[in-house]
Amino acid sequence: MKVLEVKGLTKYFKSQKVLDDLNFDLNEGEVLGFLGPNGAGKTTTLRIITGLYQPSKGQVYIAGIDAVTNPIKTKGLFGVCTQDFSFNAHYNIEQDLYFYARLYGLPRKTAWEKARLSLEWADLLEHRKKNGDHLSGGMRKKILFARAMINDPPLLLLDEPTTGLDVRARRELWEMIMELKSRGKSILLTTHYLEEAEHLCDRILIIKKGRVVAEGKPGELRQYVDIARFLTVDLKHSPTPEEQEWLCALPGVRDCHVRGTTVEVAFDDQPQLAGELVQKVCQRLQPSNISLREASLEEVFLEVTGRGE
Ligand SMILES: Nc1ncnc2c1ncn2[C@@H]1O[C@H](COP(=O)(O)OP(=O)(O)OP(=O)(O)O)[C@@H](O)[C@H]1O
């Protein structure tokens, strides 16, 4: 079932076209990475989905309901974790979650129970009497997750949820995201951390200037770009100028980078070429190690978002 459908979404701010006929959807239990350079239109898209902005053109359906014309009906169907947030100075985090549960119309007793269960889920029960502003960055983000899930919606919108967090806090949030996915929740995730997208997302959508420039499973996105494959050659010595020249002149080789005793060789993505290169390099240079890799998601991202600059 499609939990989110975005169709022909276009948005102008005065004469600036920020979204340009944007189309995508999100299936039940799927994590979709929504990537793009700064200013590509990600936050604007999330704000239209949540009813904060009106689109200039196009439709958004959440669980089949038109979110543009019926924002009140779709409000209970998504939770959102935004980049900007604040805590009421007079509430501790348990009261904060109770307040959000009450906003969704839960009766008092159920709302307290829900706040407590959410604190347990976020592993913050022992901090329940503290104000959100007195918690670490990672804990604050967990509270935002708990707020977003307080009424158990099918769709979760996460706008750069791990920006600025240390590695451990980021991993903890990743675990929460995976746990929500395992419960069948659908998650739209914007992030600038490509290893995060690779780790968490079933599918990735890359946008630029409000248009989709690439879409697919993380491993499939290479099809959008004509970029090289890479051989990493570890030698027992730094390569001599003659050896570097010889490597760069091998058929199919596009580029060579030397770092100490390691040479990274970029070469054309042609059948059999990798095998031939490995054989030649091993014969002439007798490396201590040689490994082959595909273009990374980061390299794909830079290529598809850099076009036409
Ligand atoms: N309320 C607004 N009024 C005018 N222009 C806006 C408004 N909100 C966003 N924009 C413009 O729309 C463009 C897209 O911004 P948006 O915040 O959606 O990008 P983004 O992809 O989320 O970027 P980032 O990765 O930096 O968060 C930018 O040029 C921004 O200046």
PDBQT file of the ligand as one rigid body, heavy atoms in Angstrom, charges set to zero:
ROOT
HETATM    1  N1  LIG A 401       9.421  30.598   3.153  1.00  0.00    +0.000 N 
HETATM    2  C1  LIG A 401      10.242  30.798   2.135  1.00  0.00    +0.000 A 
HETATM    3  N2  LIG A 401      10.227  31.949   1.415  1.00  0.00    +0.000 NA
HETATM    4  C2  LIG A 401      11.057  32.142   0.372  1.00  0.00    +0.000 A 
HETATM    5  N3  LIG A 401      11.954  31.238  -0.058  1.00  0.00    +0.000 NA
HETATM    6  C3  LIG A 401      12.033  30.075   0.614  1.00  0.00    +0.000 A 
HETATM    7  C4  LIG A 401      11.183  29.787   1.739  1.00  0.00    +0.000 A 
HETATM    8  N4  LIG A 401      11.486  28.532   2.204  1.00  0.00    +0.000 NA
HETATM    9  C5  LIG A 401      12.469  28.078   1.400  1.00  0.00    +0.000 A 
HETATM   10  N5  LIG A 401      12.794  28.990   0.457  1.00  0.00    +0.000 N 
HETATM   11  C6  LIG A 401      13.809  28.823  -0.615  1.00  0.00    +0.000 C 
HETATM   12  O1  LIG A 401      13.524  27.600  -1.282  1.00  0.00    +0.000 OA
HETATM   13  C7  LIG A 401      14.726  26.930  -1.671  1.00  0.00    +0.000 C 
HETATM   14  C8  LIG A 401      14.663  25.504  -1.147  1.00  0.00    +0.000 C 
HETATM   15  O2  LIG A 401      14.805  25.538   0.277  1.00  0.00    +0.000 OA
HETATM   16  P1  LIG A 401      14.652  24.227   1.194  1.00  0.00    +0.000 P 
HETATM   17  O3  LIG A 401      14.815  24.682   2.596  1.00  0.00    +0.000 OA
HETATM   18  O4  LIG A 401      13.419  23.512   0.821  1.00  0.00    +0.000 OA
HETATM   19  O5  LIG A 401      15.924  23.395   0.711  1.00  0.00    +0.000 OA
HETATM   20  P2  LIG A 401      16.555  22.099   1.383  1.00  0.00    +0.000 P 
HETATM   21  O6  LIG A 401      16.762  21.119   0.278  1.00  0.00    +0.000 OA
HETATM   22  O7  LIG A 401      15.747  21.659   2.538  1.00  0.00    +0.000 OA
HETATM   23  O8  LIG A 401      17.958  22.687   1.866  1.00  0.00    +0.000 OA
HETATM   24  P3  LIG A 401      18.884  22.258   3.159  1.00  0.00    +0.000 P 
HETATM   25  O9  LIG A 401      19.544  20.974   2.771  1.00  0.00    +0.000 OA
HETATM   26  O10 LIG A 401      19.864  23.389   3.212  1.00  0.00    +0.000 OA
HETATM   27  O11 LIG A 401      18.002  22.167   4.377  1.00  0.00    +0.000 OA
HETATM   28  C9  LIG A 401      15.867  27.768  -1.129  1.00  0.00    +0.000 C 
HETATM   29  O12 LIG A 401      16.351  28.576  -2.184  1.00  0.00    +0.000 OA
HETATM   30  C10 LIG A 401      15.216  28.621  -0.053  1.00  0.00    +0.000 C 
HETATM   31  O13 LIG A 401      15.868  29.859   0.080  1.00  0.00    +0.000 OA
ENDROOT
TORSDOF 0
